[in-house]
Amino acid sequence: MDAAVKKAVIYAEHGALLGVADTMLAQRIAREVERRAGAAPVTLASSLARAREMAGRIAPEAILLDDELLKGQPLAEELRHFAAIAGVILLAPLERQTEVAKLLAAGDIEFVARAGDFVPVAAALIERRLQWAEKSESILRPPWAQSPGDLGAVFRHEINNPLTGILGNAELVLAHRERLTAVDTQRLQTVVDLSVRLRETIRRLSNAWEHPHDTLKSA
């Protein structure tokens, strides 16, 4: 096992996986990520098979996938596979954005167009994913006793109540979709879809917090 892979295994919880066919490009992105994220390990994979193997082995917190790595494979299907493991950032020509519009709208992936100086943009998105993972981990990590006992109520009231307002207002505006452009309608529908998804996530988190034994039994 090479040094980079060893480092990624040790710090797997905070690592990034770059599935990029062009080795020089992968190294440029890796250097930029390391410059931004400090000690966060970066693992490189120059083939789809290698990316799949490493994703399963190190459980990265962020995955960058180059569309050139996926040639001949169903794009959406491969993205869903990796998105089930970690946050995915797709690097591809701008015209491919329409192929993954549903995944983008659902928040399952992020998109970086391979145009201009895209390396800093890709690295910034990876850094953000790593930061989100670190914050989530610090909030939800045991011991549970150190967290507020009414965290379930906090989830419901402090987050769900404003979210319900956002969802309700978006649906009211959508009720007059005949007055909206197609683009505005799609954007509002995205707000609705993501709000519903977030509300369901909050419900599950709240239930898991208030009924941990039931959650363990069902696992």
N, C-alpha and C positions, 0 to 999 in steps of 0.2 A: 504494500500500500504506500503510495507516494505521500510526501509531507503535507501537501494541500488537503488530501483526502483525510489523513489522520487528524489534522486540525479541525476539519469540518465535522468529523465524528465526535470529537471532544466537545465542541460547541454547537452541536446540531440544533439546539433549541433556538439559536439566534442566527443561523446561517442562511446563505443565499445560494441557489443553484442556477448557473447560467448555462442554458442549453443553446449553444451558438455554434453553427457549423464552421465559421471562419475563426480560426484560432487567434489571429492577431486582433480581430475585433473583440473577441471574448476577453482577451487580456487587457485591452483598453478599458472595457466596461468594468472589469474586476478591479483595476487600479483606481478607477474613479469611485467605485463603491467603497473600497478600503480607505480612500482618502476622506470620504464623507462619514462612513460608519465606524471608523477606527478598527477595533479588533474583531469585528464581525467576520467570520470565515466565509470565503467564497469558493465554491466547488465548480469546476468547469466540466462540461460534457459536450463533445463535438459530434455526437450521434444520438439519434432518438433512443436507441436501445440503452446507451450509456446513461442518458437523462432519466429514463424510466428506472433503471437499476439504482442510480444514486438517490433519486427522489424517495424510493422505498427504503433505502438504507439509512439516510441521514435525516429524514423528515425535516426538510428546510422550512423556514418561515416565509420565504419569498422565492418565486421561480420566474426567471426570465426565459421565454421561449422565442427563438428565432424561427420565422415561418419557413426558412430554407431548410431547417432541420426536419420539417414535417412534410416534405415533398412526397406526394404519392399517398399520403395518409389523410383521412377525413379530418379537416381542421377542427371543427366544432367538437367532434368526439374526443380527439386528443386533448384539447383544452379542458374539457370536462374532467377527463381522467386526472390531469395534473391539478386542476382547481379543487378536487376533492382532498388533495394533500396540503396545499398551501395557496396563498395568494399568487395569481399568475399575471404576468405582464407580457403581452404579445408584442414582438418586434416584427413589423411587416410593412410593405408598401401601403400607402394611404388607401389605395383602391380596394384593399382586402378588408377594410373596416366594415363594409356592409355585410360581409359573410358572417361576421361575429356580432352583429348588432344586438341580437337578443341576449347574448352573454354579457355584453357591455351594459345594456339596459338593466339587467338583473344585478349588476355589480359583481359578477363572478370573475371578471377579468378587467385588466386595464390595457390600453393600447398606446404604443409608441410608433409613430410613423418613421420609416427609414428614409428620412429626408433631412438635408441640412446637418447641423451639428446635434445629432440625436443622442449621443452618448451621455452627456450630463443629464438629459431628461430621463433616460432609462435608469441611470444610477440614482437619481433623486427619488423616483418611484420605488425602487428597491429599498432605499434607505427609509422611506416612509412606511413601507410594509414591515420592516424590521422594528421600527419604533412602535408601531401599533401592536405588534406581537409582544414586545417587551412590556408595554403598558398593560395589555390584557392579562399577561402572566402575573404581573405584580398585583393586580386587583383581585384576581381569582385564585391565586396560589394559596395552598394551606399554610399555616394552620387556620382553619375557618374561624376559630374562636377569637382571632385578632380583628375580625371584621365586624361591622355593626350587626346586631342581632336582627334589626328590622330592614336588612338590605332588600329583601323581597318586596317590601312595601315601597322602598325607595325606587326600585325598578319600575313598579307599577305606576306610582303617582308622579314622581319627578321626571320620568321619561315618557311613560305611556300617555299621560294626560296631554302634554304639548304635542305629542305625535298624533294623537287622535284629532287635535285641532288642525294640524297640517293636512292630514288625510281627508277630513271633512271638507275643508275649504277647497282642496284640489278637486274633490269629486263634485262640489257645487259648480266650480268653473267648468269642469268637463261636461256637466249637464247642458251647457250652452255651446257645445263643440261646433255647432253649425256656424258660429261667429268667429271661430278660430282658424288659423292656418293649419295645414297638415303637420308642419314642424312643431308648432306650439302644442297641438293636441298630443303628439307623440311625447314631447317633453313632460307634459302634465301626467300622461299615463305612466311614464317612468317614475315620477314622484309618487304616484299612487301605489305602483307595484313595489317600489322599494320601502315605502311606509308600511305596507301590509307585511312584507317580509321582516322588517325590523320589529314590528309589533309581535309577530309570532316568535321571534328570537327572544324578546323580552319576556314573553309568557313562559317559554321553556326555562329560561334562566331563573325566573322567579319561582317556578314550581320546583326546580332542582335545588334551589336554596332552602325553600321552606319544607321540602319533603325529601331530604337527601337519602333516606333509607329506601324509599320507593324508587328513587333514581338508580340506586345501586342494584336493587332487585331486578330492575328492567334491563340493566346493562348486559 
